[in-house]
Amino acid sequence: MRFIHSMLGATALAALSVGATTALAAPASAVPNTTPGKVCGSGYKTVNSAPVGSLGTVYLAYNASNGNNCVVTIRNNPGTAVDMSAWIYVPDTNEGDDDYGRYTSYAGPSYVIGKGYCVDWGGSIANTHVQVTGSNCASLKEHRTTSTR
């Protein structure tokens, strides 16, 4: 009887230890459920990116076969829909595209033909906005702005 009582006590203690460890463990962080390549499509490679505060990242991708640029904003932790945007503009051609709305994971894709031109691009998540101007045009230095509104 003494052996059974000891075994029951050890089993109960082990179960409590596992339960306490599980209860105290940090919850797994949500991770982005997509990539710029998946959102923009086949042939697009990320050529630039900018953090949107701690909320996510806005990516600039380029497809060398067709000369198109793509912008997508991806949240670090997908969840409840929030205001998001992804936009791109080519000042020399006055062409641009944007996507604004309430999304759970990402905004975009936004496309423009940008081969041989500087591009302005950016995005937002909730009230944090990122703008990159004069980007990806050889030796010219781009300008980045992050703001909270």
C-alpha positions as CSV (number, residue, x, y, z in Angstrom):
1,M,0.0,0.0,0.0
2,R,2.9,2.3,0.8
3,F,4.3,1.9,-2.7
4,I,0.9,2.7,-4.4
5,H,0.5,5.8,-2.2
6,S,4.0,7.0,-3.2
7,M,3.4,6.3,-6.9
8,L,0.1,8.2,-6.8
9,G,1.8,11.1,-5.0
10,A,4.6,11.2,-7.6
11,T,2.1,11.0,-10.5
12,A,0.1,13.8,-9.0
13,L,3.2,16.0,-8.5
14,A,4.3,15.3,-12.1
15,A,0.9,16.3,-13.4
16,L,0.9,19.5,-11.4
17,S,4.4,20.4,-12.6
18,V,3.4,19.9,-16.2
19,G,0.2,21.9,-15.7
20,A,2.1,24.7,-14.0
21,T,4.8,24.8,-16.7
22,T,2.1,24.9,-19.4
23,A,0.1,27.6,-17.6
24,L,3.2,29.8,-17.0
25,A,4.7,29.4,-20.5
26,A,4.5,32.5,-22.7
27,P,1.8,32.3,-25.4
28,A,3.2,31.6,-28.9
29,S,3.5,34.8,-30.9
30,A,1.4,35.1,-34.0
31,V,3.6,35.4,-37.1
32,P,2.8,36.9,-40.4
33,N,0.8,34.4,-42.4
34,T,2.1,35.6,-45.8
35,T,5.1,37.0,-47.6
36,P,5.6,39.8,-50.2
37,G,6.3,37.1,-52.9
38,K,3.0,35.4,-52.1
39,V,1.0,38.6,-52.2
40,C,2.7,40.2,-55.2
41,G,2.8,37.0,-57.3
42,S,5.3,34.9,-59.2
43,G,8.5,36.6,-60.2
44,Y,8.5,39.4,-57.6
45,K,11.6,39.7,-55.4
46,T,11.8,42.0,-52.4
47,V,14.2,44.9,-53.1
48,N,13.5,47.2,-50.2
49,S,11.5,47.4,-47.0
50,A,10.7,49.7,-44.1
51,P,9.3,48.9,-40.6
52,V,5.9,50.3,-39.7
53,G,6.8,51.0,-36.1
54,S,6.6,47.6,-34.3
55,L,3.4,46.7,-36.1
56,G,4.7,45.2,-39.3
57,T,6.7,46.0,-42.5
58,V,6.0,47.6,-45.8
59,Y,7.8,45.9,-48.7
60,L,8.8,47.0,-52.2
61,A,9.2,44.2,-54.6
62,Y,10.3,44.1,-58.3
63,N,9.6,41.8,-61.2
64,A,12.5,42.0,-63.6
65,S,10.6,40.2,-66.4
66,N,7.9,42.8,-66.7
67,G,9.4,45.9,-65.0
68,N,6.6,46.2,-62.5
69,N,7.0,47.2,-58.8
70,C,4.7,45.9,-56.1
71,V,4.1,47.2,-52.6
72,V,2.5,45.3,-49.8
73,T,2.2,46.0,-46.0
74,I,2.2,43.0,-43.8
75,R,1.4,42.9,-40.1
76,N,3.7,41.2,-37.6
77,N,0.7,39.8,-35.7
78,P,-2.4,39.3,-37.8
79,G,-5.6,39.7,-35.9
80,T,-8.6,42.0,-35.7
81,A,-9.1,44.1,-38.8
82,V,-7.4,47.5,-38.6
83,D,-6.9,50.4,-41.0
84,M,-4.0,49.5,-43.4
85,S,-2.6,50.8,-46.6
86,A,0.0,50.1,-49.3
87,W,0.8,52.6,-52.0
88,I,3.3,53.3,-54.8
89,Y,3.9,56.3,-57.1
90,V,6.3,57.1,-59.9
91,P,6.7,60.9,-60.0
92,D,8.3,60.9,-63.5
93,T,5.3,59.2,-65.1
94,N,2.6,60.4,-62.7
95,E,1.4,56.8,-62.3
96,G,0.5,55.2,-59.0
97,D,-1.6,52.6,-57.3
98,D,-2.9,52.2,-53.7
99,D,-4.9,49.9,-51.5
100,Y,-6.6,51.3,-48.4
101,G,-8.9,49.4,-46.1
102,R,-9.5,47.4,-42.9
103,Y,-7.5,44.2,-43.0
104,T,-6.5,41.4,-40.7
105,S,-3.1,40.5,-42.2
106,Y,-1.9,42.7,-45.1
107,A,-2.8,45.5,-47.5
108,G,-1.9,45.4,-51.2
109,P,-0.7,44.5,-53.6
110,S,-0.3,47.8,-55.3
111,Y,1.4,47.8,-58.7
112,V,3.1,50.3,-61.0
113,I,5.5,50.0,-63.9
114,G,8.7,51.4,-62.5
115,K,11.6,50.2,-64.6
116,G,14.2,52.9,-64.9
117,Y,12.4,55.3,-62.5
118,C,12.7,56.4,-58.9
119,V,9.6,55.3,-56.9
120,D,7.9,56.7,-53.9
121,W,6.1,54.1,-51.8
122,G,4.8,53.4,-48.3
123,G,2.1,52.0,-46.2
124,S,0.4,52.1,-42.8
125,I,-0.9,50.0,-40.0
126,A,-3.4,51.6,-37.6
127,N,-2.1,55.1,-37.0
128,T,1.6,54.5,-37.9
129,H,2.5,55.6,-41.5
130,V,5.7,55.1,-43.4
131,Q,6.7,57.0,-46.6
132,V,9.8,56.4,-48.7
133,T,10.6,58.8,-51.5
134,G,13.2,58.8,-54.2
135,S,13.7,55.1,-53.8
136,N,15.6,52.5,-55.8
137,C,17.1,54.8,-58.4
138,A,20.8,54.1,-58.5
139,S,23.0,56.5,-56.6
140,L,20.3,58.9,-55.4
141,K,19.6,58.7,-51.6
142,E,16.1,57.9,-50.6
143,H,14.2,59.7,-47.9
144,R,12.3,57.9,-45.2
145,T,9.6,59.3,-42.9
146,T,7.6,57.4,-40.2
147,S,4.8,59.2,-38.5
148,T,2.0,58.5,-36.0
149,R,-1.2,60.3,-36.4
